[in-house]
Amino acid sequence: MIAIDNVLWDGKVADTAVTDPDTTTIRTLNQKLYSDKRVDLSLVPIGDGLTLLRKR
């Protein structure tokens, strides 16, 4: 089990107008995790977002 904190980045990841390097990096990580068929994941919308993932 891996937990990744702050994946919503204060909502900035959903705002395509925000293009600073930190936001872009988190957005890219979220997309890669979502596309990765080797893991199951769940985004928990508490605080600033928590992604939980485990190897299939």
N, CA, C and O atoms as a Tripos MOL2 file, in Angstrom:
@<TRIPOS>MOLECULE
protein
  224   223    56     0     0
PROTEIN
NO_CHARGES

@<TRIPOS>ATOM
      1 N           0.8500   -1.1680    0.0000 N.3       1 MET1
      2 CA          0.0000    0.0000    0.0000 C.3       1 MET1
      3 C           0.8930    1.2270    0.0000 C.2       1 MET1
      4 O           1.8480    1.3200    0.7710 O.2       1 MET1
      5 N           0.5700    2.1530   -0.8650 N.am      2 ILE2
      6 CA          1.2750    3.4350   -0.9280 C.3       2 ILE2
      7 C           0.2300    4.5300   -0.7810 C.2       2 ILE2
      8 O          -0.8280    4.4790   -1.4080 O.2       2 ILE2
      9 N           0.5310    5.5200    0.0510 N.am      3 ALA3
     10 CA         -0.3520    6.6760    0.2280 C.3       3 ALA3
     11 C           0.3860    7.9180   -0.2580 C.2       3 ALA3
     12 O           1.5400    8.1470    0.1030 O.2       3 ALA3
     13 N          -0.2840    8.7080   -1.0710 N.am      4 ILE4
     14 CA          0.2910    9.9500   -1.5970 C.3       4 ILE4
     15 C          -0.6300   11.0960   -1.1830 C.2       4 ILE4
     16 O          -1.8130   11.1110   -1.5220 O.2       4 ILE4
     17 N          -0.0740   12.0460   -0.4520 N.am      5 ASP5
     18 CA         -0.8490   13.1540    0.0900 C.3       5 ASP5
     19 C          -0.8280   14.3540   -0.8540 C.2       5 ASP5
     20 O           0.0580   14.4790   -1.6990 O.2       5 ASP5
     21 N          -1.8080   15.2250   -0.6990 N.am      6 ASN6
     22 CA         -1.9060   16.5070   -1.4140 C.3       6 ASN6
     23 C          -2.0920   16.3680   -2.9200 C.2       6 ASN6
     24 O          -1.5830   17.1910   -3.6810 O.2       6 ASN6
     25 N          -2.8130   15.3410   -3.3610 N.am      7 VAL7
     26 CA         -2.9780   15.1200   -4.7960 C.3       7 VAL7
     27 C          -4.0140   16.0390   -5.4430 C.2       7 VAL7
     28 O          -4.1090   16.0960   -6.6690 O.2       7 VAL7
     29 N          -4.7840   16.7520   -4.6350 N.am      8 LEU8
     30 CA         -5.7260   17.7220   -5.2090 C.3       8 LEU8
     31 C          -5.1260   19.1180   -5.2600 C.2       8 LEU8
     32 O          -5.6300   19.9950   -5.9620 O.2       8 LEU8
     33 N          -4.0580   19.3170   -4.5200 N.am      9 TRP9
     34 CA         -3.2700   20.5600   -4.5630 C.3       9 TRP9
     35 C          -4.1490   21.8000   -4.4780 C.2       9 TRP9
     36 O          -4.0710   22.7030   -5.3110 O.2       9 TRP9
     37 N          -4.9920   21.8150   -3.4380 N.am     10 ASP10
     38 CA         -5.8890   22.9430   -3.1840 C.3      10 ASP10
     39 C          -6.8390   23.1960   -4.3640 C.2      10 ASP10
     40 O          -7.2520   24.3310   -4.6010 O.2      10 ASP10
     41 N          -7.1800   22.1320   -5.0980 N.am     11 GLY11
     42 CA         -8.0840   22.2430   -6.2400 C.3      11 GLY11
     43 C          -7.4300   22.7080   -7.5230 C.2      11 GLY11
     44 O          -8.0790   22.7590   -8.5680 O.2      11 GLY11
     45 N          -6.1540   23.0480   -7.4580 N.am     12 LYS12
     46 CA         -5.4650   23.5830   -8.6390 C.3      12 LYS12
     47 C          -5.3200   22.5620   -9.7600 C.2      12 LYS12
     48 O          -5.2740   22.9440  -10.9290 O.2      12 LYS12
     49 N          -5.2450   21.2590   -9.4300 N.am     13 VAL13
     50 CA         -5.0690   20.2480  -10.4780 C.3      13 VAL13
     51 C          -6.2530   20.2000  -11.4360 C.2      13 VAL13
     52 O          -6.1030   19.7780  -12.5830 O.2      13 VAL13
     53 N          -7.4260   20.6260  -10.9820 N.am     14 ALA14
     54 CA         -8.6130   20.6270  -11.8410 C.3      14 ALA14
     55 C          -8.7410   21.8980  -12.6700 C.2      14 ALA14
     56 O          -9.5490   21.9570  -13.5970 O.2      14 ALA14
     57 N          -7.9570   22.9040  -12.3440 N.am     15 ASP15
     58 CA         -8.0210   24.1910  -13.0480 C.3      15 ASP15
     59 C          -6.9530   24.2180  -14.1370 C.2      15 ASP15
     60 O          -5.7710   24.3890  -13.8390 O.2      15 ASP15
     61 N          -7.3540   24.0530  -15.3860 N.am     16 THR16
     62 CA         -6.3900   23.9900  -16.4900 C.3      16 THR16
     63 C          -5.6560   25.3080  -16.7140 C.2      16 THR16
     64 O          -4.6410   25.3370  -17.4100 O.2      16 THR16
     65 N          -6.1510   26.3870  -16.1380 N.am     17 ALA17
     66 CA         -5.4680   27.6810  -16.2700 C.3      17 ALA17
     67 C          -4.2240   27.7540  -15.3900 C.2      17 ALA17
     68 O          -3.3510   28.5910  -15.6190 O.2      17 ALA17
     69 N          -4.1380   26.8850  -14.3890 N.am     18 VAL18
     70 CA         -2.9700   26.8650  -13.5040 C.3      18 VAL18
     71 C          -1.9130   25.9760  -14.1350 C.2      18 VAL18
     72 O          -2.1440   24.7840  -14.3390 O.2      18 VAL18
     73 N          -0.7440   26.5500  -14.4470 N.am     19 THR19
     74 CA          0.2950   25.7930  -15.1550 C.3      19 THR19
     75 C           1.6660   25.8940  -14.4850 C.2      19 THR19
     76 O           2.6900   25.6900  -15.1380 O.2      19 THR19
     77 N           1.6940   26.2090  -13.1820 N.am     20 ASP20
     78 CA          2.9920   26.2660  -12.5100 C.3      20 ASP20
     79 C           3.5900   24.8560  -12.4340 C.2      20 ASP20
     80 O           2.8520   23.8750  -12.5200 O.2      20 ASP20
     81 N           4.8980   24.7420  -12.2740 N.am     21 PRO21
     82 CA          5.5650   23.4290  -12.3080 C.3      21 PRO21
     83 C           5.0480   22.4310  -11.2690 C.2      21 PRO21
     84 O           4.9130   21.2470  -11.5780 O.2      21 PRO21
     85 N           4.7560   22.8770  -10.0520 N.am     22 ASP22
     86 CA          4.2740   21.9560   -9.0200 C.3      22 ASP22
     87 C           2.9170   21.3710   -9.3980 C.2      22 ASP22
     88 O           2.7090   20.1610   -9.3000 O.2      22 ASP22
     89 N           2.0140   22.2130   -9.8200 N.am     23 THR23
     90 CA          0.6740   21.7570  -10.2040 C.3      23 THR23
     91 C           0.7400   20.8320  -11.4070 C.2      23 THR23
     92 O           0.0610   19.8050  -11.4360 O.2      23 THR23
     93 N           1.5310   21.1750  -12.3770 N.am     24 THR24
     94 CA          1.6780   20.3450  -13.5730 C.3      24 THR24
     95 C           2.2430   18.9720  -13.2250 C.2      24 THR24
     96 O           1.8070   17.9610  -13.7760 O.2      24 THR24
     97 N           3.2050   18.9350  -12.3190 N.am     25 THR25
     98 CA          3.8030   17.6680  -11.9030 C.3      25 THR25
     99 C           2.7820   16.7850  -11.1950 C.2      25 THR25
    100 O           2.7060   15.5880  -11.4720 O.2      25 THR25
    101 N           2.0050   17.3490  -10.2980 N.am     26 ILE26
    102 CA          0.9830   16.5730   -9.5880 C.3      26 ILE26
    103 C          -0.0920   16.1020  -10.5550 C.2      26 ILE26
    104 O          -0.5620   14.9690  -10.4520 O.2      26 ILE26
    105 N          -0.4820   16.9460  -11.4820 N.am     27 ARG27
    106 CA         -1.4750   16.5790  -12.4980 C.3      27 ARG27
    107 C          -0.9600   15.3990  -13.3380 C.2      27 ARG27
    108 O          -1.7070   14.4630  -13.6230 O.2      27 ARG27
    109 N           0.3090   15.4530  -13.7260 N.am     28 THR28
    110 CA          0.9210   14.3760  -14.5140 C.3      28 THR28
    111 C           0.9880   13.0800  -13.7050 C.2      28 THR28
    112 O           0.6890   12.0070  -14.2280 O.2      28 THR28
    113 N           1.3790   13.1760  -12.4340 N.am     29 LEU29
    114 CA          1.4160   11.9950  -11.5750 C.3      29 LEU29
    115 C           0.0360   11.3650  -11.4630 C.2      29 LEU29
    116 O          -0.0980   10.1490  -11.6000 O.2      29 LEU29
    117 N          -0.9860   12.1660  -11.2180 N.am     30 ASN30
    118 CA         -2.3450   11.6450  -11.1020 C.3      30 ASN30
    119 C          -2.7590   10.9170  -12.3750 C.2      30 ASN30
    120 O          -3.3550    9.8430  -12.3080 O.2      30 ASN30
    121 N          -2.4500   11.4900  -13.5250 N.am     31 GLN31
    122 CA         -2.8130   10.8570  -14.8020 C.3      31 GLN31
    123 C          -2.0640    9.5420  -15.0020 C.2      31 GLN31
    124 O          -2.6510    8.5580  -15.4510 O.2      31 GLN31
    125 N          -0.7820    9.5190  -14.6750 N.am     32 LYS32
    126 CA          0.0000    8.2820  -14.8360 C.3      32 LYS32
    127 C          -0.5200    7.1830  -13.9180 C.2      32 LYS32
    128 O          -0.6360    6.0300  -14.3320 O.2      32 LYS32
    129 N          -0.8320    7.5340  -12.6810 N.am     33 LEU33
    130 CA         -1.3640    6.5350  -11.7570 C.3      33 LEU33
    131 C          -2.7120    6.0120  -12.2490 C.2      33 LEU33
    132 O          -2.9750    4.8110  -12.1780 O.2      33 LEU33
    133 N          -3.5520    6.8960  -12.7390 N.am     34 TYR34
    134 CA         -4.8660    6.5050  -13.2470 C.3      34 TYR34
    135 C          -4.7520    5.5450  -14.4330 C.2      34 TYR34
    136 O          -5.5640    4.6300  -14.5720 O.2      34 TYR34
    137 N          -3.7630    5.7490  -15.2740 N.am     35 SER35
    138 CA         -3.5800    4.9360  -16.4820 C.3      35 SER35
    139 C          -2.8350    3.6350  -16.2390 C.2      35 SER35
    140 O          -2.8330    2.7550  -17.1000 O.2      35 SER35
    141 N          -2.2050    3.5000  -15.0890 N.am     36 ASP36
    142 CA         -1.3510    2.3430  -14.8100 C.3      36 ASP36
    143 C          -2.2000    1.1330  -14.4360 C.2      36 ASP36
    144 O          -2.8200    1.1100  -13.3730 O.2      36 ASP36
    145 N          -2.2280    0.1410  -15.2980 N.am     37 LYS37
    146 CA         -3.0240   -1.0680  -15.0820 C.3      37 LYS37
    147 C          -2.4100   -2.0000  -14.0410 C.2      37 LYS37
    148 O          -3.0220   -3.0050  -13.6800 O.2      37 LYS37
    149 N          -1.2150   -1.6830  -13.5560 N.am     38 ARG38
    150 CA         -0.5580   -2.5410  -12.5650 C.3      38 ARG38
    151 C          -1.0150   -2.2510  -11.1460 C.2      38 ARG38
    152 O          -0.6750   -2.9940  -10.2250 O.2      38 ARG38
    153 N          -1.7790   -1.1830  -10.9550 N.am     39 VAL39
    154 CA         -2.1970   -0.8080   -9.6070 C.3      39 VAL39
    155 C          -3.6980   -0.5460   -9.5430 C.2      39 VAL39
    156 O          -4.3280   -0.1790  -10.5350 O.2      39 VAL39
    157 N          -4.2490   -0.7440   -8.3540 N.am     40 ASP40
    158 CA         -5.6060   -0.3100   -8.0360 C.3      40 ASP40
    159 C          -5.4490    0.9400   -7.2000 C.2      40 ASP40
    160 O          -4.5800    0.9960   -6.3300 O.2      40 ASP40
    161 N          -6.2750    1.9460   -7.4450 N.am     41 LEU41
    162 CA         -6.1290    3.1680   -6.6650 C.3      41 LEU41
    163 C          -7.4570    3.7600   -6.2850 C.2      41 LEU41
    164 O          -8.4920    3.4960   -6.8960 O.2      41 LEU41
    165 N          -7.3900    4.5670   -5.2590 N.am     42 SER42
    166 CA         -8.5650    5.2710   -4.7680 C.3      42 SER42
    167 C          -8.1340    6.6530   -4.3150 C.2      42 SER42
    168 O          -7.1360    6.8030   -3.6090 O.2      42 SER42
    169 N          -8.8830    7.6510   -4.7190 N.am     43 LEU43
    170 CA         -8.6190    9.0160   -4.2760 C.3      43 LEU43
    171 C          -9.6020    9.3250   -3.1510 C.2      43 LEU43
    172 O         -10.8180    9.2500   -3.3310 O.2      43 LEU43
    173 N          -9.0620    9.6690   -2.0070 N.am     44 VAL44
    174 CA         -9.8860   10.0060   -0.8530 C.3      44 VAL44
    175 C          -9.9190   11.5320   -0.7440 C.2      44 VAL44
    176 O          -8.8870   12.1550   -0.4930 O.2      44 VAL44
    177 N         -11.0950   12.1390   -0.9320 N.am     45 PRO45
    178 CA        -11.1750   13.6000   -0.9740 C.3      45 PRO45
    179 C         -11.2580   14.2400    0.4180 C.2      45 PRO45
    180 O         -12.1760   15.0080    0.7050 O.2      45 PRO45
    181 N         -10.2900   13.9150    1.2710 N.am     46 ILE46
    182 CA        -10.2140   14.5530    2.5800 C.3      46 ILE46
    183 C          -8.9980   15.4660    2.5890 C.2      46 ILE46
    184 O          -7.9950   15.1810    1.9340 O.2      46 ILE46
    185 N          -9.0870   16.5470    3.3220 N.am     47 GLY47
    186 CA         -7.9740   17.4930    3.3450 C.3      47 GLY47
    187 C          -7.6870   17.9870    1.9410 C.2      47 GLY47
    188 O          -8.5640   18.5270    1.2680 O.2      47 GLY47
    189 N          -6.4680   17.7990    1.5110 N.am     48 ASP48
    190 CA         -6.0480   18.2310    0.1800 C.3      48 ASP48
    191 C          -5.9270   17.0580   -0.7790 C.2      48 ASP48
    192 O          -5.2370   17.1460   -1.7940 O.2      48 ASP48
    193 N          -6.5950   15.9690   -0.4570 N.am     49 GLY49
    194 CA         -6.6130   14.7940   -1.3230 C.3      49 GLY49
    195 C          -5.5580   13.7800   -0.9460 C.2      49 GLY49
    196 O          -4.4000   14.1240   -0.7090 O.2      49 GLY49
    197 N          -5.9700   12.5290   -0.8930 N.am     50 LEU50
    198 CA         -5.0670   11.4340   -0.5590 C.3      50 LEU50
    199 C          -5.3190   10.3120   -1.5500 C.2      50 LEU50
    200 O          -6.4490    9.8420   -1.6840 O.2      50 LEU50
    201 N          -4.2790    9.8810   -2.2420 N.am     51 THR51
    202 CA         -4.3950    8.7450   -3.1450 C.3      51 THR51
    203 C          -3.8230    7.5300   -2.4510 C.2      51 THR51
    204 O          -2.7180    7.5640   -1.9110 O.2      51 THR51
    205 N          -4.6010    6.4420   -2.4730 N.am     52 LEU52
    206 CA         -4.1610    5.1570   -1.9450 C.3      52 LEU52
    207 C          -4.0280    4.2140   -3.1320 C.2      52 LEU52
    208 O          -4.9400    4.1080   -3.9520 O.2      52 LEU52
    209 N          -2.8890    3.5290   -3.2220 N.am     53 LEU53
    210 CA         -2.7380    2.5740   -4.3110 C.3      53 LEU53
    211 C          -2.0610    1.3140   -3.8240 C.2      53 LEU53
    212 O          -1.2830    1.3190   -2.8700 O.2      53 LEU53
    213 N          -2.3850    0.2350   -4.5130 N.am     54 ARG54
    214 CA         -1.7720   -1.0500   -4.1950 C.3      54 ARG54
    215 C          -1.5050   -1.8000   -5.4960 C.2      54 ARG54
    216 O          -2.2160   -1.6460   -6.4890 O.2      54 ARG54
    217 N          -0.4780   -2.5990   -5.4540 N.am     55 LYS55
    218 CA         -0.1170   -3.4050   -6.6090 C.3      55 LYS55
    219 C          -1.1500   -4.4890   -6.8170 C.2      55 LYS55
    220 O          -1.5770   -5.1380   -5.8630 O.2      55 LYS55
    221 N          -1.5590   -4.6900   -8.0750 N.am     56 ARG56
    222 CA         -2.5300   -5.7530   -8.3960 C.3      56 ARG56
    223 C          -1.9020   -7.1030   -8.2750 C.2      56 ARG56
    224 O          -2.5640   -8.1150   -8.5060 O.2      56 ARG56
@<TRIPOS>BOND
     1     1     2 1
     2     2     3 1
     3     3     4 2
     4     3     5 am
     5     5     6 1
     6     6     7 1
     7     7     8 2
     8     7     9 am
     9     9    10 1
    10    10    11 1
    11    11    12 2
    12    11    13 am
    13    13    14 1
    14    14    15 1
    15    15    16 2
    16    15    17 am
    17    17    18 1
    18    18    19 1
    19    19    20 2
    20    19    21 am
    21    21    22 1
    22    22    23 1
    23    23    24 2
    24    23    25 am
    25    25    26 1
    26    26    27 1
    27    27    28 2
    28    27    29 am
    29    29    30 1
    30    30    31 1
    31    31    32 2
    32    31    33 am
    33    33    34 1
    34    34    35 1
    35    35    36 2
    36    35    37 am
    37    37    38 1
    38    38    39 1
    39    39    40 2
    40    39    41 am
    41    41    42 1
    42    42    43 1
    43    43    44 2
    44    43    45 am
    45    45    46 1
    46    46    47 1
    47    47    48 2
    48    47    49 am
    49    49    50 1
    50    50    51 1
    51    51    52 2
    52    51    53 am
    53    53    54 1
    54    54    55 1
    55    55    56 2
    56    55    57 am
    57    57    58 1
    58    58    59 1
    59    59    60 2
    60    59    61 am
    61    61    62 1
    62    62    63 1
    63    63    64 2
    64    63    65 am
    65    65    66 1
    66    66    67 1
    67    67    68 2
    68    67    69 am
    69    69    70 1
    70    70    71 1
    71    71    72 2
    72    71    73 am
    73    73    74 1
    74    74    75 1
    75    75    76 2
    76    75    77 am
    77    77    78 1
    78    78    79 1
    79    79    80 2
    80    79    81 am
    81    81    82 1
    82    82    83 1
    83    83    84 2
    84    83    85 am
    85    85    86 1
    86    86    87 1
    87    87    88 2
    88    87    89 am
    89    89    90 1
    90    90    91 1
    91    91    92 2
    92    91    93 am
    93    93    94 1
    94    94    95 1
    95    95    96 2
    96    95    97 am
    97    97    98 1
    98    98    99 1
    99    99   100 2
   100    99   101 am
   101   101   102 1
   102   102   103 1
   103   103   104 2
   104   103   105 am
   105   105   106 1
   106   106   107 1
   107   107   108 2
   108   107   109 am
   109   109   110 1
   110   110   111 1
   111   111   112 2
   112   111   113 am
   113   113   114 1
   114   114   115 1
   115   115   116 2
   116   115   117 am
   117   117   118 1
   118   118   119 1
   119   119   120 2
   120   119   121 am
   121   121   122 1
   122   122   123 1
   123   123   124 2
   124   123   125 am
   125   125   126 1
   126   126   127 1
   127   127   128 2
   128   127   129 am
   129   129   130 1
   130   130   131 1
   131   131   132 2
   132   131   133 am
   133   133   134 1
   134   134   135 1
   135   135   136 2
   136   135   137 am
   137   137   138 1
   138   138   139 1
   139   139   140 2
   140   139   141 am
   141   141   142 1
   142   142   143 1
   143   143   144 2
   144   143   145 am
   145   145   146 1
   146   146   147 1
   147   147   148 2
   148   147   149 am
   149   149   150 1
   150   150   151 1
   151   151   152 2
   152   151   153 am
   153   153   154 1
   154   154   155 1
   155   155   156 2
   156   155   157 am
   157   157   158 1
   158   158   159 1
   159   159   160 2
   160   159   161 am
   161   161   162 1
   162   162   163 1
   163   163   164 2
   164   163   165 am
   165   165   166 1
   166   166   167 1
   167   167   168 2
   168   167   169 am
   169   169   170 1
   170   170   171 1
   171   171   172 2
   172   171   173 am
   173   173   174 1
   174   174   175 1
   175   175   176 2
   176   175   177 am
   177   177   178 1
   178   178   179 1
   179   179   180 2
   180   179   181 am
   181   181   182 1
   182   182   183 1
   183   183   184 2
   184   183   185 am
   185   185   186 1
   186   186   187 1
   187   187   188 2
   188   187   189 am
   189   189   190 1
   190   190   191 1
   191   191   192 2
   192   191   193 am
   193   193   194 1
   194   194   195 1
   195   195   196 2
   196   195   197 am
   197   197   198 1
   198   198   199 1
   199   199   200 2
   200   199   201 am
   201   201   202 1
   202   202   203 1
   203   203   204 2
   204   203   205 am
   205   205   206 1
   206   206   207 1
   207   207   208 2
   208   207   209 am
   209   209   210 1
   210   210   211 1
   211   211   212 2
   212   211   213 am
   213   213   214 1
   214   214   215 1
   215   215   216 2
   216   215   217 am
   217   217   218 1
   218   218   219 1
   219   219   220 2
   220   219   221 am
   221   221   222 1
   222   222   223 1
   223   223   224 2
@<TRIPOS>SUBSTRUCTURE
     1 MET1         2 RESIDUE 1 A MET
     2 ILE2         6 RESIDUE 1 A ILE
     3 ALA3        10 RESIDUE 1 A ALA
     4 ILE4        14 RESIDUE 1 A ILE
     5 ASP5        18 RESIDUE 1 A ASP
     6 ASN6        22 RESIDUE 1 A ASN
     7 VAL7        26 RESIDUE 1 A VAL
     8 LEU8        30 RESIDUE 1 A LEU
     9 TRP9        34 RESIDUE 1 A TRP
    10 ASP10       38 RESIDUE 1 A ASP
    11 GLY11       42 RESIDUE 1 A GLY
    12 LYS12       46 RESIDUE 1 A LYS
    13 VAL13       50 RESIDUE 1 A VAL
    14 ALA14       54 RESIDUE 1 A ALA
    15 ASP15       58 RESIDUE 1 A ASP
    16 THR16       62 RESIDUE 1 A THR
    17 ALA17       66 RESIDUE 1 A ALA
    18 VAL18       70 RESIDUE 1 A VAL
    19 THR19       74 RESIDUE 1 A THR
    20 ASP20       78 RESIDUE 1 A ASP
    21 PRO21       82 RESIDUE 1 A PRO
    22 ASP22       86 RESIDUE 1 A ASP
    23 THR23       90 RESIDUE 1 A THR
    24 THR24       94 RESIDUE 1 A THR
    25 THR25       98 RESIDUE 1 A THR
    26 ILE26      102 RESIDUE 1 A ILE
    27 ARG27      106 RESIDUE 1 A ARG
    28 THR28      110 RESIDUE 1 A THR
    29 LEU29      114 RESIDUE 1 A LEU
    30 ASN30      118 RESIDUE 1 A ASN
    31 GLN31      122 RESIDUE 1 A GLN
    32 LYS32      126 RESIDUE 1 A LYS
    33 LEU33      130 RESIDUE 1 A LEU
    34 TYR34      134 RESIDUE 1 A TYR
    35 SER35      138 RESIDUE 1 A SER
    36 ASP36      142 RESIDUE 1 A ASP
    37 LYS37      146 RESIDUE 1 A LYS
    38 ARG38      150 RESIDUE 1 A ARG
    39 VAL39      154 RESIDUE 1 A VAL
    40 ASP40      158 RESIDUE 1 A ASP
    41 LEU41      162 RESIDUE 1 A LEU
    42 SER42      166 RESIDUE 1 A SER
    43 LEU43      170 RESIDUE 1 A LEU
    44 VAL44      174 RESIDUE 1 A VAL
    45 PRO45      178 RESIDUE 1 A PRO
    46 ILE46      182 RESIDUE 1 A ILE
    47 GLY47      186 RESIDUE 1 A GLY
    48 ASP48      190 RESIDUE 1 A ASP
    49 GLY49      194 RESIDUE 1 A GLY
    50 LEU50      198 RESIDUE 1 A LEU
    51 THR51      202 RESIDUE 1 A THR
    52 LEU52      206 RESIDUE 1 A LEU
    53 LEU53      210 RESIDUE 1 A LEU
    54 ARG54      214 RESIDUE 1 A ARG
    55 LYS55      218 RESIDUE 1 A LYS
    56 ARG56      222 RESIDUE 1 A ARG
